[in-house]
Every structure is written in C-alpha cells, then in structure tokens.
Amino acid sequence: MFKFKKLTSLFLTLLVSSTFIFAQTPQTPQATDVSDKDLETFASAFQQIRAIDQKAQQDMVKAVQDEGLSVQRYNEILQSEEDATKNANPTEEEKQQYEKINQKIGAIQQKAQQSMQQKIQDEGLTVKRYQEIAFALQNSTELQQKLQKLMQPQ
C-alpha cells in the first residue's frame, strides 16, 4: 500500500495508479500494438488517474493518522499480518485502530477504483484496453519515452 519500487517517476506513478485497475482483472493482457492516438488517449486518462491516486494516497494516510496511529506503526502491524516472521506486538487498542483503518482504506480504495474506471471510460477507452496499453508500456522503452514526451508540460 505504501511501498514503492524505484523506476522513473512517471513510470512509477503508472504502476502505482494502475494497481487499482489491474487488481480487477487477473488475466495478463496480451502484447498489443499501440497507436499514437491510443497513447495520447491513455496519457489523458493516466493524468486523471494519477490525480485520483494521489488523493487516495493522501486520504489513506489521513485515515491512519485520524485513528491515532502513525503510518510507520500501521505499516509495522500490516507487515506482521502479512509475514509471520515479523511480530509488531500490537496492543488491543492498536488492533482496534488497525481494523478501523483497514475498513476506511478499503472504502477509499473502492471509491478511487470506481473513479479511475470512470475516467478511463470518459476518455473513450475500456478498462481492458487501458490495461493492454499499460502492459505494452511495461515492456517497451520506446512507448515509455513517447508517453513521457506526451506528459511533459508544453
């Protein structure tokens, strides 16, 4: 949730914001041709999705803090839930806070995913086509460079 992989900042954002979209369809998109028009449409949708993702990240941090935990402590408890070798030893109060936070985060993620899907459709793409283009970007330095040029302020 708060973990990020080091890549170019634009491509990093693509991967992070696409997490919600990719989570919905488990199949791996097949290699596909991406026209310049497709890439322009994707870039427009991506910019809107990035804004939604940034707001969702802020809302998730706020949800953690509003319940009285630090993001660091929340992540420690989360990691101990996911990895049995890590024990965060949460107090009863922290366990209750953690559960409330998870409910809030789930709602934030669901709302963000719905908004992202709507923005994709508003741009004239299907979620499947957006996924195909994102997959093609992951595997093509040339497409990544084209996207970066499209995303530069003019």
C-alpha positions in Angstrom: 0.0 0.0 0.0 2.7 2.5 1.0 5.6 0.5 -0.7 7.0 1.8 -4.0 9.5 0.4 -6.4 12.3 2.7 -7.8 11.7 3.5 -11.5 11.4 6.7 -13.5 8.9 8.8 -11.6 6.4 8.8 -14.4 6.6 5.1 -14.9 6.4 4.6 -11.1 3.2 6.6 -11.0 1.8 4.5 -13.9 2.5 1.3 -11.9 1.1 2.6 -8.6 -2.0 4.2 -10.0 -2.7 1.2 -12.2 -2.7 -1.1 -9.2 -6.4 -0.4 -8.6 -7.2 -1.0 -12.2 -5.0 -4.2 -12.6 -6.5 -5.6 -9.4 -9.8 -6.1 -11.0 -8.8 -8.3 -13.9 -6.5 -11.2 -13.0 -5.6 -12.2 -16.6 -2.4 -10.9 -18.1 -3.0 -8.7 -21.1 -1.5 -9.9 -24.3 1.1 -7.9 -26.3 -0.7 -5.3 -28.4 0.0 -2.6 -30.9 -0.4 0.9 -29.5 -1.1 3.7 -32.0 -0.1 7.3 -31.3 -3.8 8.2 -30.8 -4.2 5.3 -28.3 -1.1 6.6 -26.4 -2.5 10.1 -26.4 -5.8 8.9 -25.0 -4.0 6.8 -22.5 -1.9 9.8 -21.4 -5.0 11.9 -20.8 -6.7 9.1 -18.8 -3.5 8.4 -17.0 -3.1 12.1 -15.9 -6.6 12.0 -14.4 -6.0 8.6 -12.7 -2.7 9.9 -11.3 -4.6 12.8 -9.6 -7.2 10.3 -8.2 -4.4 8.0 -6.9 -2.6 10.9 -5.2 -5.8 12.0 -3.5 -6.5 8.4 -2.4 -2.9 8.1 -1.0 -3.4 11.3 1.0 -6.8 10.1 2.2 -5.3 6.7 3.3 -2.5 8.5 5.3 -5.2 10.7 6.9 -7.3 7.7 7.8 -4.3 6.1 9.6 -3.5 9.3 11.4 -7.1 10.1 12.3 -7.3 6.8 14.1 -4.3 7.7 16.2 -1.6 5.5 14.6 1.5 6.8 12.6 1.9 5.5 9.1 5.1 3.8 10.2 3.3 1.9 13.0 0.4 1.0 10.7 2.9 -0.4 8.3 4.6 -2.4 11.0 1.3 -4.0 12.0 0.4 -4.6 8.4 3.8 -6.3 7.7 3.4 -8.5 10.7 -0.1 -9.6 9.4 1.5 -10.4 6.0 4.7 -12.0 7.3 4.6 -14.4 10.2 8.3 -13.8 10.9 7.6 -10.2 11.8 5.8 -9.5 15.0 4.7 -6.0 15.7 3.1 -6.9 19.1 0.2 -4.5 18.7 -1.8 -3.6 21.8 -5.5 -4.3 21.9 -6.1 -0.6 21.2 -3.8 -0.7 18.2 -5.6 -3.8 16.9 -8.9 -2.0 17.1 -7.4 1.1 15.4 -5.8 -1.1 12.7 -9.2 -2.8 12.0 -11.0 0.6 11.7 -8.2 1.9 9.4 -8.5 -1.1 7.2 -12.2 -0.5 6.8 -11.6 3.1 5.9 -8.8 2.3 3.5 -11.0 -0.4 1.8 -13.7 2.2 1.2 -11.1 4.8 -0.1 -9.7 2.2 -2.5 -13.1 1.2 -3.8 -14.1 4.8 -4.4 -10.8 5.5 -6.1 -11.1 2.4 -8.3 -14.6 3.4 -9.4 -13.4 6.9 -10.2 -10.4 5.6 -12.1 -12.6 3.3 -14.2 -15.0 6.2 -14.9 -12.1 8.4 -16.1 -10.8 5.7 -18.4 -14.3 5.3 -19.9 -14.7 9.1 -20.1 -11.6 9.2 -22.3 -13.1 6.6 -24.7 -11.1 3.6 -23.5 -12.3 0.4 -21.9 -10.5 -0.8 -18.8 -9.3 -3.8 -20.8 -7.7 -1.5 -23.4 -6.2 0.7 -20.7 -4.6 -2.4 -19.2 -3.3 -3.6 -22.6 -1.6 -0.2 -23.2 -0.2 -0.2 -19.6 1.1 -3.7 -20.2 2.7 -2.7 -23.5 4.3 0.3 -21.7 5.9 -2.0 -19.2 7.6 -3.9 -22.0 8.6 -1.1 -24.3 11.2 1.6 -23.6 10.1 3.3 -26.9 6.5 3.6 -25.7 7.7 4.8 -22.3 9.7 7.5 -24.0 6.7 8.5 -26.2 4.5 8.7 -23.1 7.0 10.8 -21.2 7.1 13.3 -24.1 3.3 13.4 -24.1 3.2 14.0 -20.4 5.7 16.9 -20.4 4.1 20.3 -19.9 4.1 22.4 -23.0 
